[in-house]
Amino acid sequence: MSGRLALITGASRGIGQAAAVAMAKAGHHVVLIARTVGGLEETDDAVRAAGGSATLVPVDLKDFAALDRLGASIFERWGRLDAFFGNAGLLGALSPLAHLEPKLFEDLMAVNVTANWRLIRSLDPLLRRAEAGRVLFASSSVARKPRPFWGGYAASKAALECLAITYAAECADTNIRVNILNPGATRTAMRARVMPGEDPNTLPTPDDIAPLIVAMLSPEWTGNGELANFREWKRASG
């Protein structure tokens, strides 16, 4: 996969950071998006230590105008995009739906759904110029099995999955393949905030998830409109 170009959102920590390093090791130049410059620089250091290279794009995903400009900037510099990992997500607060603050609900939809739609609009022409464009969105089991107090997050992830499956169907006759990843419970800062009593040593790390991400963003992964669960993939792969 040497010479391929990949864009990753939420790349400053956790699964996004692990994916960036793994994709760089696999031969991609990685374009990394996150809000925090310091976190992006830490990921950049890890990518360089792995022998790769990165371009850092500090931007808030709610800055939709910036996302609209991103596709043009990538076209001017590289002319195409081979892989897009829509990893960034906002968990919000665990709350009864009737008590969820309207601003927080709007932010959940903006980051988890609308930003990914804007990125599809911005990046689709670039993905079509690649020999094997690959798109992957990070979701959650609550998108299909909602649970009490997770309603805002669950609704946003369900909407994201619908968006992804629709885009996959629209790309069926093209070189683009679009899929969904459910990493499951993972040892991340987000997980620790909502499950403070959980033993993190019982959970897989972002580095454990990264090989599946690399595989799903490779030209060899030809599935389209599919949901991959990390634990099922791990069992099947031994």
C-alpha positions as CSV (number, residue, x, y, z in Angstrom):
1,M,0.0,0.0,0.0
2,S,3.0,2.2,-0.4
3,G,2.1,5.7,-1.7
4,R,-1.5,5.6,-0.7
5,L,-3.1,8.6,1.0
6,A,-5.4,8.2,4.0
7,L,-7.4,10.8,6.0
8,I,-8.3,10.1,9.6
9,T,-10.5,12.1,11.9
10,G,-10.2,12.1,15.7
11,A,-6.5,11.3,15.2
12,S,-5.1,13.0,18.3
13,R,-5.6,10.0,20.7
14,G,-7.2,6.6,21.1
15,I,-8.3,4.6,18.1
16,G,-7.6,7.4,15.7
17,Q,-4.0,7.7,16.9
18,A,-3.4,4.0,16.7
19,A,-5.0,3.9,13.3
20,A,-2.7,6.7,12.1
21,V,0.4,4.9,13.2
22,A,-0.7,1.6,11.7
23,M,-1.7,3.1,8.4
24,A,1.6,4.9,8.2
25,K,3.4,1.6,8.9
26,A,1.4,0.1,6.0
27,G,2.8,2.7,3.6
28,H,0.2,5.5,3.7
29,H,0.8,9.2,4.0
30,V,-1.7,10.1,6.6
31,V,-3.7,13.4,6.8
32,L,-4.7,13.8,10.4
33,I,-7.7,15.8,11.7
34,A,-8.4,16.7,15.3
35,R,-9.2,19.8,17.4
36,T,-6.1,19.8,19.5
37,V,-2.8,20.8,18.0
38,G,-0.9,19.2,20.9
39,G,-2.6,15.9,20.4
40,L,-2.0,16.0,16.7
41,E,1.7,16.7,17.3
42,E,1.9,13.7,19.6
43,T,0.4,11.5,16.9
44,D,2.8,13.0,14.3
45,D,5.7,12.1,16.6
46,A,4.4,8.5,16.8
47,V,3.9,8.3,13.0
48,R,7.5,9.6,12.4
49,A,8.9,7.2,14.9
50,A,7.2,4.4,12.9
51,G,8.9,5.6,9.8
52,G,5.9,7.3,8.3
53,S,4.8,10.8,7.4
54,A,1.8,12.9,8.2
55,T,0.0,16.2,7.4
56,L,-1.7,17.8,10.4
57,V,-5.1,19.6,10.0
58,P,-6.2,21.1,13.3
59,V,-9.9,21.8,12.8
60,D,-13.2,21.4,14.8
61,L,-15.5,19.1,12.9
62,K,-18.3,21.5,13.6
63,D,-16.5,24.0,11.3
64,F,-18.4,22.7,8.3
65,A,-17.0,25.4,6.0
66,A,-13.5,24.1,6.7
67,L,-14.6,20.5,5.9
68,D,-16.0,21.8,2.6
69,R,-12.7,23.3,1.8
70,L,-10.7,20.2,2.7
71,G,-11.5,18.3,-0.4
72,A,-10.2,21.1,-2.6
73,S,-7.0,21.4,-0.6
74,I,-6.3,17.7,-0.9
75,F,-7.0,17.8,-4.6
76,E,-4.6,20.7,-5.1
77,R,-1.8,18.9,-3.3
78,W,-2.4,15.2,-4.1
79,G,-5.2,15.0,-6.7
80,R,-6.9,12.0,-5.0
81,L,-7.7,10.3,-1.7
82,D,-7.3,6.5,-1.3
83,A,-8.8,6.0,2.2
84,F,-11.0,7.9,4.7
85,F,-11.5,6.7,8.3
86,G,-14.4,8.7,9.9
87,N,-13.3,7.9,13.5
88,A,-14.0,11.1,15.5
89,G,-17.1,10.9,17.7
90,L,-18.7,12.7,20.6
91,L,-20.2,10.7,23.4
92,G,-21.9,13.5,25.2
93,A,-23.6,12.9,28.6
94,L,-25.4,9.8,29.8
95,S,-28.8,11.1,30.5
96,P,-32.5,10.4,30.2
97,L,-33.7,11.7,26.9
98,A,-36.1,14.1,28.6
99,H,-33.2,15.7,30.5
100,L,-30.7,15.9,27.6
101,E,-29.7,19.4,26.9
102,P,-30.7,20.6,23.4
103,K,-27.3,22.1,22.7
104,L,-25.6,18.7,23.6
105,F,-28.0,16.8,21.3
106,E,-27.3,19.2,18.5
107,D,-23.5,18.8,19.1
108,L,-23.9,15.0,19.0
109,M,-25.6,15.2,15.6
110,A,-23.2,17.8,14.3
111,V,-20.0,15.8,15.1
112,N,-21.2,12.2,14.7
113,V,-23.5,12.7,11.7
114,T,-23.4,16.0,9.9
115,A,-19.6,16.3,9.9
116,N,-19.3,12.9,8.2
117,W,-21.9,13.8,5.6
118,R,-20.0,17.0,4.9
119,L,-16.8,15.0,4.6
120,I,-18.5,12.6,2.1
121,R,-19.5,15.6,0.0
122,S,-16.0,17.0,0.2
123,L,-14.1,13.8,-0.4
124,D,-16.2,11.8,-2.8
125,P,-14.7,13.2,-6.0
126,L,-11.2,12.5,-4.6
127,L,-12.1,8.9,-3.6
128,R,-13.5,8.3,-7.1
129,R,-10.1,9.3,-8.6
130,A,-8.3,6.6,-6.6
131,E,-7.9,3.1,-8.0
132,A,-9.5,1.6,-4.9
133,G,-11.2,4.2,-2.7
134,R,-12.0,2.9,0.8
135,V,-14.2,4.5,3.5
136,L,-14.7,3.3,7.0
137,F,-16.9,4.8,9.8
138,A,-16.5,4.0,13.5
139,S,-19.8,3.1,15.1
140,S,-21.1,1.4,18.3
141,S,-23.3,-1.5,19.4
142,V,-25.8,1.0,20.8
143,A,-26.7,2.1,17.3
144,R,-28.5,-1.2,16.9
145,K,-29.1,-2.1,20.6
146,P,-30.0,1.1,22.3
147,R,-29.8,1.2,26.1
148,P,-31.2,3.5,28.7
149,F,-29.5,6.9,29.1
150,W,-27.4,6.4,25.9
151,G,-30.2,7.8,23.7
152,G,-28.4,10.8,22.2
153,Y,-25.2,8.9,21.3
154,A,-27.2,5.9,20.1
155,A,-29.4,8.0,17.8
156,S,-26.4,9.7,16.3
157,K,-24.6,6.4,15.6
158,A,-27.7,4.9,14.1
159,A,-28.0,7.8,11.8
160,L,-24.3,7.5,10.9
161,E,-24.8,3.8,10.0
162,C,-27.8,4.6,7.8
163,L,-25.7,7.3,6.1
164,A,-22.8,4.9,5.6
165,I,-25.0,2.1,4.2
166,T,-26.7,4.5,1.8
167,Y,-23.4,5.8,0.6
168,A,-22.2,2.2,0.1
169,A,-25.2,1.4,-2.0
170,E,-24.6,4.5,-4.1
171,C,-21.0,3.5,-4.6
172,A,-21.7,-0.2,-5.5
173,D,-20.8,0.3,-9.2
174,T,-17.7,2.4,-8.5
175,N,-14.2,1.8,-7.2
176,I,-15.3,2.9,-3.7
177,R,-16.2,0.6,-0.9
178,V,-17.8,1.9,2.3
179,N,-18.1,-0.1,5.5
180,I,-18.7,0.3,9.3
181,L,-16.5,-0.8,12.2
182,N,-17.8,-1.6,15.7
183,P,-14.7,-1.7,17.8
184,G,-16.6,-2.7,20.9
185,A,-15.5,-1.8,24.4
186,T,-11.9,-0.5,24.1
187,R,-9.3,0.9,26.5
188,T,-9.8,4.6,25.7
189,A,-10.2,7.8,27.7
190,M,-13.8,8.1,26.5
191,R,-14.6,4.6,27.8
192,A,-13.0,5.3,31.2
193,R,-15.1,8.4,31.7
194,V,-18.4,6.5,31.4
195,M,-17.3,3.2,33.0
196,P,-15.0,4.4,35.9
197,G,-15.3,1.2,37.8
198,E,-14.2,-1.0,34.9
199,D,-10.8,-2.7,34.9
200,P,-9.1,-1.3,31.7
201,N,-6.8,-4.3,31.6
202,T,-9.8,-6.5,30.6
203,L,-10.3,-4.5,27.4
204,P,-8.5,-4.5,24.1
205,T,-6.4,-1.5,23.3
206,P,-6.6,0.8,20.3
207,D,-3.4,-0.9,19.0
208,D,-5.4,-4.2,19.0
209,I,-8.1,-2.6,16.8
210,A,-5.7,-1.0,14.4
211,P,-4.9,-4.1,12.2
212,L,-8.6,-4.5,11.4
213,I,-8.8,-0.8,10.4
214,V,-5.8,-1.2,8.1
215,A,-7.4,-4.3,6.5
216,M,-10.7,-2.6,5.9
217,L,-9.1,0.4,4.3
218,S,-6.9,-1.8,2.0
219,P,-7.7,-2.5,-1.7
220,E,-8.0,-6.1,-0.8
221,W,-11.1,-5.5,1.4
222,T,-13.9,-5.7,-1.2
223,G,-16.9,-5.9,1.1
224,N,-19.4,-3.0,0.8
225,G,-22.1,-1.8,3.2
226,E,-20.9,-4.3,5.8
227,L,-20.6,-4.0,9.6
228,A,-17.4,-5.5,11.1
229,N,-17.3,-6.3,14.8
230,F,-13.8,-6.4,16.2
231,R,-14.4,-9.3,18.6
232,E,-15.9,-11.5,15.9
233,W,-13.0,-10.6,13.5
234,K,-10.5,-11.4,16.3
235,R,-12.1,-14.8,16.9
236,A,-12.2,-15.7,13.2
237,S,-8.6,-14.6,12.6
238,G,-7.3,-16.5,15.7
